[in-house]
Amino acid sequence: KTTSNDAFIIANDLKQLVSKTNFGINNTLTISLGISQYLPKDTKNDLIKRADDAMYFIKSKGKNAVKVL
């Protein structure tokens, strides 16, 4: 079982890896990652909406980050 904290650590490592990787395009790439944990009685839409809300929260604050909701 992956906890919210475990998912945050993995996503943050991925974010750092992307920003350090040379993709041969003469530009640094960044990513924003929204994470949501399945809660009892969640529908798949509830889970996706929280992850989407987390991602858009990050994008509104400047991008290149990880947010767990």
CHARMM internal coordinates of N, CA and C (Angstrom, degrees):
IC EDIT
DIST 1 N 1 CA 1.4524
DIST 1 CA 1 C 1.5239
ANGL 1 N 1 CA 1 C 108.91
DIST 1 C 2 N 1.3108
ANGL 1 CA 1 C 2 N 116.45
DIHE 1 N 1 CA 1 C 2 N 131.19
DIST 2 N 2 CA 1.4587
ANGL 1 C 2 N 2 CA 122.41
DIHE 1 CA 1 C 2 N 2 CA 177.88
DIST 2 CA 2 C 1.5251
ANGL 2 N 2 CA 2 C 109.34
DIHE 1 C 2 N 2 CA 2 C -96.98
DIST 2 C 3 N 1.3177
ANGL 2 CA 2 C 3 N 116.42
DIHE 2 N 2 CA 2 C 3 N 125.75
DIST 3 N 3 CA 1.4664
ANGL 2 C 3 N 3 CA 120.40
DIHE 2 CA 2 C 3 N 3 CA 178.06
DIST 3 CA 3 C 1.5255
ANGL 3 N 3 CA 3 C 109.70
DIHE 2 C 3 N 3 CA 3 C -83.39
DIST 3 C 4 N 1.3217
ANGL 3 CA 3 C 4 N 116.23
DIHE 3 N 3 CA 3 C 4 N 168.19
DIST 4 N 4 CA 1.4663
ANGL 3 C 4 N 4 CA 120.91
DIHE 3 CA 3 C 4 N 4 CA 175.66
DIST 4 CA 4 C 1.5205
ANGL 4 N 4 CA 4 C 110.73
DIHE 3 C 4 N 4 CA 4 C -58.62
DIST 4 C 5 N 1.3258
ANGL 4 CA 4 C 5 N 115.79
DIHE 4 N 4 CA 4 C 5 N -39.52
DIST 5 N 5 CA 1.4609
ANGL 4 C 5 N 5 CA 119.70
DIHE 4 CA 4 C 5 N 5 CA 179.73
DIST 5 CA 5 C 1.5235
ANGL 5 N 5 CA 5 C 111.00
DIHE 4 C 5 N 5 CA 5 C -66.66
DIST 5 C 6 N 1.3314
ANGL 5 CA 5 C 6 N 117.37
DIHE 5 N 5 CA 5 C 6 N -42.03
DIST 6 N 6 CA 1.4715
ANGL 5 C 6 N 6 CA 120.93
DIHE 5 CA 5 C 6 N 6 CA 177.04
DIST 6 CA 6 C 1.5276
ANGL 6 N 6 CA 6 C 110.29
DIHE 5 C 6 N 6 CA 6 C -60.18
DIST 6 C 7 N 1.3259
ANGL 6 CA 6 C 7 N 116.00
DIHE 6 N 6 CA 6 C 7 N -44.49
DIST 7 N 7 CA 1.4656
ANGL 6 C 7 N 7 CA 120.34
DIHE 6 CA 6 C 7 N 7 CA -179.92
DIST 7 CA 7 C 1.5213
ANGL 7 N 7 CA 7 C 110.63
DIHE 6 C 7 N 7 CA 7 C -63.11
DIST 7 C 8 N 1.3357
ANGL 7 CA 7 C 8 N 117.04
DIHE 7 N 7 CA 7 C 8 N -39.51
DIST 8 N 8 CA 1.4612
ANGL 7 C 8 N 8 CA 120.75
DIHE 7 CA 7 C 8 N 8 CA 177.95
DIST 8 CA 8 C 1.5296
ANGL 8 N 8 CA 8 C 110.52
DIHE 7 C 8 N 8 CA 8 C -61.71
DIST 8 C 9 N 1.3100
ANGL 8 CA 8 C 9 N 117.25
DIHE 8 N 8 CA 8 C 9 N -44.91
DIST 9 N 9 CA 1.4717
ANGL 8 C 9 N 9 CA 121.33
DIHE 8 CA 8 C 9 N 9 CA -178.98
DIST 9 CA 9 C 1.5295
ANGL 9 N 9 CA 9 C 110.41
DIHE 8 C 9 N 9 CA 9 C -63.14
DIST 9 C 10 N 1.3254
ANGL 9 CA 9 C 10 N 117.26
DIHE 9 N 9 CA 9 C 10 N -45.31
DIST 10 N 10 CA 1.4658
ANGL 9 C 10 N 10 CA 121.17
DIHE 9 CA 9 C 10 N 10 CA 179.51
DIST 10 CA 10 C 1.5253
ANGL 10 N 10 CA 10 C 110.37
DIHE 9 C 10 N 10 CA 10 C -63.01
DIST 10 C 11 N 1.3292
ANGL 10 CA 10 C 11 N 116.78
DIHE 10 N 10 CA 10 C 11 N -45.29
DIST 11 N 11 CA 1.4640
ANGL 10 C 11 N 11 CA 120.74
DIHE 10 CA 10 C 11 N 11 CA -179.42
DIST 11 CA 11 C 1.5209
ANGL 11 N 11 CA 11 C 111.03
DIHE 10 C 11 N 11 CA 11 C -64.93
DIST 11 C 12 N 1.3203
ANGL 11 CA 11 C 12 N 117.36
DIHE 11 N 11 CA 11 C 12 N -39.90
DIST 12 N 12 CA 1.4676
ANGL 11 C 12 N 12 CA 120.38
DIHE 11 CA 11 C 12 N 12 CA 178.70
DIST 12 CA 12 C 1.5260
ANGL 12 N 12 CA 12 C 111.22
DIHE 11 C 12 N 12 CA 12 C -65.15
DIST 12 C 13 N 1.3372
ANGL 12 CA 12 C 13 N 116.96
DIHE 12 N 12 CA 12 C 13 N -39.60
DIST 13 N 13 CA 1.4704
ANGL 12 C 13 N 13 CA 120.96
DIHE 12 CA 12 C 13 N 13 CA 176.00
DIST 13 CA 13 C 1.5288
ANGL 13 N 13 CA 13 C 110.15
DIHE 12 C 13 N 13 CA 13 C -61.81
DIST 13 C 14 N 1.3166
ANGL 13 CA 13 C 14 N 117.05
DIHE 13 N 13 CA 13 C 14 N -42.58
DIST 14 N 14 CA 1.4618
ANGL 13 C 14 N 14 CA 121.48
DIHE 13 CA 13 C 14 N 14 CA 178.25
DIST 14 CA 14 C 1.5222
ANGL 14 N 14 CA 14 C 110.70
DIHE 13 C 14 N 14 CA 14 C -63.09
DIST 14 C 15 N 1.3266
ANGL 14 CA 14 C 15 N 117.04
DIHE 14 N 14 CA 14 C 15 N -44.10
DIST 15 N 15 CA 1.4689
ANGL 14 C 15 N 15 CA 121.87
DIHE 14 CA 14 C 15 N 15 CA 178.43
DIST 15 CA 15 C 1.5321
ANGL 15 N 15 CA 15 C 110.61
DIHE 14 C 15 N 15 CA 15 C -57.72
DIST 15 C 16 N 1.3308
ANGL 15 CA 15 C 16 N 116.45
DIHE 15 N 15 CA 15 C 16 N -45.05
DIST 16 N 16 CA 1.4614
ANGL 15 C 16 N 16 CA 120.62
DIHE 15 CA 15 C 16 N 16 CA 179.74
DIST 16 CA 16 C 1.5280
ANGL 16 N 16 CA 16 C 111.18
DIHE 15 C 16 N 16 CA 16 C -66.38
DIST 16 C 17 N 1.3150
ANGL 16 CA 16 C 17 N 117.55
DIHE 16 N 16 CA 16 C 17 N -40.10
DIST 17 N 17 CA 1.4641
ANGL 16 C 17 N 17 CA 121.74
DIHE 16 CA 16 C 17 N 17 CA 179.13
DIST 17 CA 17 C 1.5235
ANGL 17 N 17 CA 17 C 110.85
DIHE 16 C 17 N 17 CA 17 C -61.92
DIST 17 C 18 N 1.3116
ANGL 17 CA 17 C 18 N 116.83
DIHE 17 N 17 CA 17 C 18 N -43.89
DIST 18 N 18 CA 1.4737
ANGL 17 C 18 N 18 CA 120.46
DIHE 17 CA 17 C 18 N 18 CA 179.10
DIST 18 CA 18 C 1.5243
ANGL 18 N 18 CA 18 C 110.10
DIHE 17 C 18 N 18 CA 18 C -61.97
DIST 18 C 19 N 1.3247
ANGL 18 CA 18 C 19 N 117.46
DIHE 18 N 18 CA 18 C 19 N -45.07
DIST 19 N 19 CA 1.4706
ANGL 18 C 19 N 19 CA 119.38
DIHE 18 CA 18 C 19 N 19 CA -176.96
DIST 19 CA 19 C 1.5305
ANGL 19 N 19 CA 19 C 112.94
DIHE 18 C 19 N 19 CA 19 C -68.73
DIST 19 C 20 N 1.3397
ANGL 19 CA 19 C 20 N 117.84
DIHE 19 N 19 CA 19 C 20 N -21.69
DIST 20 N 20 CA 1.4708
ANGL 19 C 20 N 20 CA 121.60
DIHE 19 CA 19 C 20 N 20 CA 179.86
DIST 20 CA 20 C 1.5238
ANGL 20 N 20 CA 20 C 113.10
DIHE 19 C 20 N 20 CA 20 C -94.06
DIST 20 C 21 N 1.3146
ANGL 20 CA 20 C 21 N 117.54
DIHE 20 N 20 CA 20 C 21 N -9.80
DIST 21 N 21 CA 1.4584
ANGL 20 C 21 N 21 CA 121.32
DIHE 20 CA 20 C 21 N 21 CA -175.13
DIST 21 CA 21 C 1.5223
ANGL 21 N 21 CA 21 C 111.24
DIHE 20 C 21 N 21 CA 21 C -85.54
DIST 21 C 22 N 1.3265
ANGL 21 CA 21 C 22 N 115.40
DIHE 21 N 21 CA 21 C 22 N 134.29
DIST 22 N 22 CA 1.4601
ANGL 21 C 22 N 22 CA 121.18
DIHE 21 CA 21 C 22 N 22 CA 175.73
DIST 22 CA 22 C 1.5272
ANGL 22 N 22 CA 22 C 107.50
DIHE 21 C 22 N 22 CA 22 C -88.55
DIST 22 C 23 N 1.3211
ANGL 22 CA 22 C 23 N 115.50
DIHE 22 N 22 CA 22 C 23 N 108.65
DIST 23 N 23 CA 1.4537
ANGL 22 C 23 N 23 CA 120.62
DIHE 22 CA 22 C 23 N 23 CA -179.55
DIST 23 CA 23 C 1.5250
ANGL 23 N 23 CA 23 C 112.45
DIHE 22 C 23 N 23 CA 23 C -91.57
DIST 23 C 24 N 1.3376
ANGL 23 CA 23 C 24 N 116.20
DIHE 23 N 23 CA 23 C 24 N 5.56
DIST 24 N 24 CA 1.4576
ANGL 23 C 24 N 24 CA 121.04
DIHE 23 CA 23 C 24 N 24 CA 177.30
DIST 24 CA 24 C 1.5194
ANGL 24 N 24 CA 24 C 114.01
DIHE 23 C 24 N 24 CA 24 C 73.91
DIST 24 C 25 N 1.3176
ANGL 24 CA 24 C 25 N 117.08
DIHE 24 N 24 CA 24 C 25 N 25.90
DIST 25 N 25 CA 1.4674
ANGL 24 C 25 N 25 CA 119.78
DIHE 24 CA 24 C 25 N 25 CA -178.91
DIST 25 CA 25 C 1.5288
ANGL 25 N 25 CA 25 C 112.64
DIHE 24 C 25 N 25 CA 25 C -116.78
DIST 25 C 26 N 1.3337
ANGL 25 CA 25 C 26 N 116.39
DIHE 25 N 25 CA 25 C 26 N 9.90
DIST 26 N 26 CA 1.4648
ANGL 25 C 26 N 26 CA 121.60
DIHE 25 CA 25 C 26 N 26 CA 179.68
DIST 26 CA 26 C 1.5185
ANGL 26 N 26 CA 26 C 112.48
DIHE 25 C 26 N 26 CA 26 C 55.21
DIST 26 C 27 N 1.3173
ANGL 26 CA 26 C 27 N 116.27
DIHE 26 N 26 CA 26 C 27 N 38.19
DIST 27 N 27 CA 1.4525
ANGL 26 C 27 N 27 CA 121.80
DIHE 26 CA 26 C 27 N 27 CA 178.36
DIST 27 CA 27 C 1.5243
ANGL 27 N 27 CA 27 C 107.61
DIHE 26 C 27 N 27 CA 27 C -157.43
DIST 27 C 28 N 1.3127
ANGL 27 CA 27 C 28 N 116.98
DIHE 27 N 27 CA 27 C 28 N 144.43
DIST 28 N 28 CA 1.4520
ANGL 27 C 28 N 28 CA 121.47
DIHE 27 CA 27 C 28 N 28 CA 176.87
DIST 28 CA 28 C 1.5226
ANGL 28 N 28 CA 28 C 109.08
DIHE 27 C 28 N 28 CA 28 C -83.66
DIST 28 C 29 N 1.3098
ANGL 28 CA 28 C 29 N 116.02
DIHE 28 N 28 CA 28 C 29 N 131.24
DIST 29 N 29 CA 1.4585
ANGL 28 C 29 N 29 CA 120.57
DIHE 28 CA 28 C 29 N 29 CA 176.60
DIST 29 CA 29 C 1.5241
ANGL 29 N 29 CA 29 C 109.45
DIHE 28 C 29 N 29 CA 29 C -98.44
DIST 29 C 30 N 1.3201
ANGL 29 CA 29 C 30 N 116.14
DIHE 29 N 29 CA 29 C 30 N 145.87
DIST 30 N 30 CA 1.4523
ANGL 29 C 30 N 30 CA 122.10
DIHE 29 CA 29 C 30 N 30 CA 174.18
DIST 30 CA 30 C 1.5271
ANGL 30 N 30 CA 30 C 108.37
DIHE 29 C 30 N 30 CA 30 C -131.29
DIST 30 C 31 N 1.3173
ANGL 30 CA 30 C 31 N 115.23
DIHE 30 N 30 CA 30 C 31 N 161.37
DIST 31 N 31 CA 1.4654
ANGL 30 C 31 N 31 CA 119.79
DIHE 30 CA 30 C 31 N 31 CA 177.38
DIST 31 CA 31 C 1.5231
ANGL 31 N 31 CA 31 C 109.86
DIHE 30 C 31 N 31 CA 31 C -134.70
DIST 31 C 32 N 1.3081
ANGL 31 CA 31 C 32 N 115.08
DIHE 31 N 31 CA 31 C 32 N 152.82
DIST 32 N 32 CA 1.4545
ANGL 31 C 32 N 32 CA 122.91
DIHE 31 CA 31 C 32 N 32 CA 172.14
DIST 32 CA 32 C 1.5185
ANGL 32 N 32 CA 32 C 107.20
DIHE 31 C 32 N 32 CA 32 C -115.32
DIST 32 C 33 N 1.3313
ANGL 32 CA 32 C 33 N 116.45
DIHE 32 N 32 CA 32 C 33 N 134.05
DIST 33 N 33 CA 1.4572
ANGL 32 C 33 N 33 CA 120.77
DIHE 32 CA 32 C 33 N 33 CA -176.66
DIST 33 CA 33 C 1.5282
ANGL 33 N 33 CA 33 C 110.20
DIHE 32 C 33 N 33 CA 33 C -127.56
DIST 33 C 34 N 1.3208
ANGL 33 CA 33 C 34 N 115.53
DIHE 33 N 33 CA 33 C 34 N 122.95
DIST 34 N 34 CA 1.4511
ANGL 33 C 34 N 34 CA 121.60
DIHE 33 CA 33 C 34 N 34 CA 175.04
DIST 34 CA 34 C 1.5129
ANGL 34 N 34 CA 34 C 109.47
DIHE 33 C 34 N 34 CA 34 C -103.22
DIST 34 C 35 N 1.3174
ANGL 34 CA 34 C 35 N 116.67
DIHE 34 N 34 CA 34 C 35 N 131.18
DIST 35 N 35 CA 1.4571
ANGL 34 C 35 N 35 CA 121.87
DIHE 34 CA 34 C 35 N 35 CA -175.99
DIST 35 CA 35 C 1.5211
ANGL 35 N 35 CA 35 C 109.58
DIHE 34 C 35 N 35 CA 35 C -121.84
DIST 35 C 36 N 1.3159
ANGL 35 CA 35 C 36 N 114.97
DIHE 35 N 35 CA 35 C 36 N 138.78
DIST 36 N 36 CA 1.4559
ANGL 35 C 36 N 36 CA 121.26
DIHE 35 CA 35 C 36 N 36 CA 175.87
DIST 36 CA 36 C 1.5214
ANGL 36 N 36 CA 36 C 108.73
DIHE 35 C 36 N 36 CA 36 C -135.65
DIST 36 C 37 N 1.3091
ANGL 36 CA 36 C 37 N 116.14
DIHE 36 N 36 CA 36 C 37 N 142.91
DIST 37 N 37 CA 1.4625
ANGL 36 C 37 N 37 CA 121.28
DIHE 36 CA 36 C 37 N 37 CA 177.88
DIST 37 CA 37 C 1.5200
ANGL 37 N 37 CA 37 C 108.88
DIHE 36 C 37 N 37 CA 37 C -103.04
DIST 37 C 38 N 1.3190
ANGL 37 CA 37 C 38 N 115.56
DIHE 37 N 37 CA 37 C 38 N 137.28
DIST 38 N 38 CA 1.4584
ANGL 37 C 38 N 38 CA 120.57
DIHE 37 CA 37 C 38 N 38 CA 177.31
DIST 38 CA 38 C 1.5230
ANGL 38 N 38 CA 38 C 109.98
DIHE 37 C 38 N 38 CA 38 C -63.45
DIST 38 C 39 N 1.3265
ANGL 38 CA 38 C 39 N 115.60
DIHE 38 N 38 CA 38 C 39 N 129.55
DIST 39 N 39 CA 1.4557
ANGL 38 C 39 N 39 CA 122.20
DIHE 38 CA 38 C 39 N 39 CA 177.87
DIST 39 CA 39 C 1.5253
ANGL 39 N 39 CA 39 C 109.27
DIHE 38 C 39 N 39 CA 39 C -114.34
DIST 39 C 40 N 1.3376
ANGL 39 CA 39 C 40 N 116.50
DIHE 39 N 39 CA 39 C 40 N 151.14
DIST 40 N 40 CA 1.4651
ANGL 39 C 40 N 40 CA 118.07
DIHE 39 CA 39 C 40 N 40 CA 177.91
DIST 40 CA 40 C 1.5281
ANGL 40 N 40 CA 40 C 110.97
DIHE 39 C 40 N 40 CA 40 C -52.49
DIST 40 C 41 N 1.3028
ANGL 40 CA 40 C 41 N 116.16
DIHE 40 N 40 CA 40 C 41 N 139.74
DIST 41 N 41 CA 1.4704
ANGL 40 C 41 N 41 CA 124.67
DIHE 40 CA 40 C 41 N 41 CA 179.44
DIST 41 CA 41 C 1.5246
ANGL 41 N 41 CA 41 C 113.77
DIHE 40 C 41 N 41 CA 41 C 74.20
DIST 41 C 42 N 1.3461
ANGL 41 CA 41 C 42 N 118.53
DIHE 41 N 41 CA 41 C 42 N 3.41
DIST 42 N 42 CA 1.4688
ANGL 41 C 42 N 42 CA 121.10
DIHE 41 CA 41 C 42 N 42 CA 175.37
DIST 42 CA 42 C 1.5176
ANGL 42 N 42 CA 42 C 110.20
DIHE 41 C 42 N 42 CA 42 C -66.16
DIST 42 C 43 N 1.3091
ANGL 42 CA 42 C 43 N 114.93
DIHE 42 N 42 CA 42 C 43 N 143.98
DIST 43 N 43 CA 1.4619
ANGL 42 C 43 N 43 CA 119.76
DIHE 42 CA 42 C 43 N 43 CA 165.11
DIST 43 CA 43 C 1.5183
ANGL 43 N 43 CA 43 C 106.54
DIHE 42 C 43 N 43 CA 43 C -94.22
DIST 43 C 44 N 1.3194
ANGL 43 CA 43 C 44 N 117.02
DIHE 43 N 43 CA 43 C 44 N 167.64
DIST 44 N 44 CA 1.4672
ANGL 43 C 44 N 44 CA 118.43
DIHE 43 CA 43 C 44 N 44 CA 177.10
DIST 44 CA 44 C 1.5191
ANGL 44 N 44 CA 44 C 110.00
DIHE 43 C 44 N 44 CA 44 C -62.32
DIST 44 C 45 N 1.3294
ANGL 44 CA 44 C 45 N 117.87
DIHE 44 N 44 CA 44 C 45 N -32.64
DIST 45 N 45 CA 1.4611
ANGL 44 C 45 N 45 CA 120.58
DIHE 44 CA 44 C 45 N 45 CA 178.34
DIST 45 CA 45 C 1.5242
ANGL 45 N 45 CA 45 C 112.12
DIHE 44 C 45 N 45 CA 45 C -67.12
DIST 45 C 46 N 1.3380
ANGL 45 CA 45 C 46 N 118.40
DIHE 45 N 45 CA 45 C 46 N -36.55
DIST 46 N 46 CA 1.4633
ANGL 45 C 46 N 46 CA 121.75
DIHE 45 CA 45 C 46 N 46 CA 176.18
DIST 46 CA 46 C 1.5247
ANGL 46 N 46 CA 46 C 110.54
DIHE 45 C 46 N 46 CA 46 C -60.70
DIST 46 C 47 N 1.3080
ANGL 46 CA 46 C 47 N 115.50
DIHE 46 N 46 CA 46 C 47 N -46.52
DIST 47 N 47 CA 1.4636
ANGL 46 C 47 N 47 CA 121.58
DIHE 46 CA 46 C 47 N 47 CA -178.97
DIST 47 CA 47 C 1.5210
ANGL 47 N 47 CA 47 C 111.28
DIHE 46 C 47 N 47 CA 47 C -62.79
DIST 47 C 48 N 1.3110
ANGL 47 CA 47 C 48 N 116.41
DIHE 47 N 47 CA 47 C 48 N -46.82
DIST 48 N 48 CA 1.4706
ANGL 47 C 48 N 48 CA 121.10
DIHE 47 CA 47 C 48 N 48 CA -179.83
DIST 48 CA 48 C 1.5218
ANGL 48 N 48 CA 48 C 110.74
DIHE 47 C 48 N 48 CA 48 C -65.88
DIST 48 C 49 N 1.3195
ANGL 48 CA 48 C 49 N 117.89
DIHE 48 N 48 CA 48 C 49 N -40.31
DIST 49 N 49 CA 1.4704
ANGL 48 C 49 N 49 CA 120.47
DIHE 48 CA 48 C 49 N 49 CA -179.24
DIST 49 CA 49 C 1.5242
ANGL 49 N 49 CA 49 C 111.06
DIHE 48 C 49 N 49 CA 49 C -62.55
DIST 49 C 50 N 1.3397
ANGL 49 CA 49 C 50 N 118.06
DIHE 49 N 49 CA 49 C 50 N -43.31
DIST 50 N 50 CA 1.4737
ANGL 49 C 50 N 50 CA 119.76
DIHE 49 CA 49 C 50 N 50 CA 178.79
DIST 50 CA 50 C 1.5263
ANGL 50 N 50 CA 50 C 110.88
DIHE 49 C 50 N 50 CA 50 C -63.44
DIST 50 C 51 N 1.3238
ANGL 50 CA 50 C 51 N 117.81
DIHE 50 N 50 CA 50 C 51 N -42.64
DIST 51 N 51 CA 1.4677
ANGL 50 C 51 N 51 CA 120.45
DIHE 50 CA 50 C 51 N 51 CA 178.52
DIST 51 CA 51 C 1.5244
ANGL 51 N 51 CA 51 C 110.02
DIHE 50 C 51 N 51 CA 51 C -63.31
DIST 51 C 52 N 1.3208
ANGL 51 CA 51 C 52 N 116.72
DIHE 51 N 51 CA 51 C 52 N -42.21
DIST 52 N 52 CA 1.4639
ANGL 51 C 52 N 52 CA 121.69
DIHE 51 CA 51 C 52 N 52 CA 178.69
DIST 52 CA 52 C 1.5293
ANGL 52 N 52 CA 52 C 110.54
DIHE 51 C 52 N 52 CA 52 C -64.62
DIST 52 C 53 N 1.3279
ANGL 52 CA 52 C 53 N 117.39
DIHE 52 N 52 CA 52 C 53 N -43.65
DIST 53 N 53 CA 1.4717
ANGL 52 C 53 N 53 CA 121.24
DIHE 52 CA 52 C 53 N 53 CA 177.33
DIST 53 CA 53 C 1.5235
ANGL 53 N 53 CA 53 C 110.84
DIHE 52 C 53 N 53 CA 53 C -60.53
DIST 53 C 54 N 1.3299
ANGL 53 CA 53 C 54 N 117.10
DIHE 53 N 53 CA 53 C 54 N -40.39
DIST 54 N 54 CA 1.4657
ANGL 53 C 54 N 54 CA 121.00
DIHE 53 CA 53 C 54 N 54 CA 178.82
DIST 54 CA 54 C 1.5242
ANGL 54 N 54 CA 54 C 110.41
DIHE 53 C 54 N 54 CA 54 C -63.53
DIST 54 C 55 N 1.3270
ANGL 54 CA 54 C 55 N 116.49
DIHE 54 N 54 CA 54 C 55 N -43.25
DIST 55 N 55 CA 1.4635
ANGL 54 C 55 N 55 CA 120.15
DIHE 54 CA 54 C 55 N 55 CA -179.74
DIST 55 CA 55 C 1.5313
ANGL 55 N 55 CA 55 C 111.13
DIHE 54 C 55 N 55 CA 55 C -63.82
DIST 55 C 56 N 1.3111
ANGL 55 CA 55 C 56 N 117.16
DIHE 55 N 55 CA 55 C 56 N -45.23
DIST 56 N 56 CA 1.4620
ANGL 55 C 56 N 56 CA 119.56
DIHE 55 CA 55 C 56 N 56 CA -179.28
DIST 56 CA 56 C 1.5190
ANGL 56 N 56 CA 56 C 112.08
DIHE 55 C 56 N 56 CA 56 C -70.06
DIST 56 C 57 N 1.3277
ANGL 56 CA 56 C 57 N 118.43
DIHE 56 N 56 CA 56 C 57 N -28.69
DIST 57 N 57 CA 1.4550
ANGL 56 C 57 N 57 CA 121.20
DIHE 56 CA 56 C 57 N 57 CA 172.57
DIST 57 CA 57 C 1.5215
ANGL 57 N 57 CA 57 C 109.72
DIHE 56 C 57 N 57 CA 57 C -60.19
DIST 57 C 58 N 1.3279
ANGL 57 CA 57 C 58 N 116.11
DIHE 57 N 57 CA 57 C 58 N -46.38
DIST 58 N 58 CA 1.4613
ANGL 57 C 58 N 58 CA 121.01
DIHE 57 CA 57 C 58 N 58 CA 178.81
DIST 58 CA 58 C 1.5196
ANGL 58 N 58 CA 58 C 110.59
DIHE 57 C 58 N 58 CA 58 C -60.98
DIST 58 C 59 N 1.3081
ANGL 58 CA 58 C 59 N 116.80
DIHE 58 N 58 CA 58 C 59 N -47.66
DIST 59 N 59 CA 1.4660
ANGL 58 C 59 N 59 CA 120.32
DIHE 58 CA 58 C 59 N 59 CA -178.15
DIST 59 CA 59 C 1.5211
ANGL 59 N 59 CA 59 C 111.34
DIHE 58 C 59 N 59 CA 59 C -60.79
DIST 59 C 60 N 1.3215
ANGL 59 CA 59 C 60 N 118.06
DIHE 59 N 59 CA 59 C 60 N -33.57
DIST 60 N 60 CA 1.4657
ANGL 59 C 60 N 60 CA 120.73
DIHE 59 CA 59 C 60 N 60 CA 178.89
DIST 60 CA 60 C 1.5233
ANGL 60 N 60 CA 60 C 111.98
DIHE 59 C 60 N 60 CA 60 C -72.72
DIST 60 C 61 N 1.3354
ANGL 60 CA 60 C 61 N 116.71
DIHE 60 N 60 CA 60 C 61 N -18.75
DIST 61 N 61 CA 1.4693
ANGL 60 C 61 N 61 CA 121.47
DIHE 60 CA 60 C 61 N 61 CA -178.69
DIST 61 CA 61 C 1.5268
ANGL 61 N 61 CA 61 C 113.07
DIHE 60 C 61 N 61 CA 61 C -100.53
DIST 61 C 62 N 1.3294
ANGL 61 CA 61 C 62 N 118.50
DIHE 61 N 61 CA 61 C 62 N 3.39
DIST 62 N 62 CA 1.4560
ANGL 61 C 62 N 62 CA 119.94
DIHE 61 CA 61 C 62 N 62 CA 175.98
DIST 62 CA 62 C 1.4959
ANGL 62 N 62 CA 62 C 115.92
DIHE 61 C 62 N 62 CA 62 C 123.56
DIST 62 C 63 N 1.3145
ANGL 62 CA 62 C 63 N 119.09
DIHE 62 N 62 CA 62 C 63 N -3.35
DIST 63 N 63 CA 1.4717
ANGL 62 C 63 N 63 CA 123.58
DIHE 62 CA 62 C 63 N 63 CA 175.21
DIST 63 CA 63 C 1.5242
ANGL 63 N 63 CA 63 C 113.30
DIHE 62 C 63 N 63 CA 63 C 75.29
DIST 63 C 64 N 1.3325
ANGL 63 CA 63 C 64 N 115.42
DIHE 63 N 63 CA 63 C 64 N -178.31
DIST 64 N 64 CA 1.4630
ANGL 63 C 64 N 64 CA 124.80
DIHE 63 CA 63 C 64 N 64 CA 176.98
DIST 64 CA 64 C 1.5304
ANGL 64 N 64 CA 64 C 112.20
DIHE 63 C 64 N 64 CA 64 C 54.09
DIST 64 C 65 N 1.3190
ANGL 64 CA 64 C 65 N 116.06
DIHE 64 N 64 CA 64 C 65 N 56.64
DIST 65 N 65 CA 1.4593
ANGL 64 C 65 N 65 CA 120.90
DIHE 64 CA 64 C 65 N 65 CA 179.78
DIST 65 CA 65 C 1.5263
ANGL 65 N 65 CA 65 C 109.73
DIHE 64 C 65 N 65 CA 65 C -153.64
DIST 65 C 66 N 1.3287
ANGL 65 CA 65 C 66 N 114.37
DIHE 65 N 65 CA 65 C 66 N 176.88
DIST 66 N 66 CA 1.4580
ANGL 65 C 66 N 66 CA 122.22
DIHE 65 CA 65 C 66 N 66 CA 178.16
DIST 66 CA 66 C 1.5215
ANGL 66 N 66 CA 66 C 107.81
DIHE 65 C 66 N 66 CA 66 C -125.72
DIST 66 C 67 N 1.3262
ANGL 66 CA 66 C 67 N 116.55
DIHE 66 N 66 CA 66 C 67 N 135.97
DIST 67 N 67 CA 1.4690
ANGL 66 C 67 N 67 CA 120.97
DIHE 66 CA 66 C 67 N 67 CA 178.79
DIST 67 CA 67 C 1.5274
ANGL 67 N 67 CA 67 C 108.87
DIHE 66 C 67 N 67 CA 67 C -134.91
DIST 67 C 68 N 1.3247
ANGL 67 CA 67 C 68 N 115.72
DIHE 67 N 67 CA 67 C 68 N 134.37
DIST 68 N 68 CA 1.4615
ANGL 67 C 68 N 68 CA 121.58
DIHE 67 CA 67 C 68 N 68 CA 176.31
DIST 68 CA 68 C 1.5242
ANGL 68 N 68 CA 68 C 108.19
DIHE 67 C 68 N 68 CA 68 C -109.31
DIST 68 C 69 N 1.3271
ANGL 68 CA 68 C 69 N 115.81
DIHE 68 N 68 CA 68 C 69 N 128.30
DIST 69 N 69 CA 1.4794
ANGL 68 C 69 N 69 CA 120.92
DIHE 68 CA 68 C 69 N 69 CA 173.70
DIST 69 CA 69 C 1.4967
ANGL 69 N 69 CA 69 C 109.10
DIHE 68 C 69 N 69 CA 69 C -121.98
END
COOR INIT
IC SEED 1 N 1 CA 1 C
IC BUILD
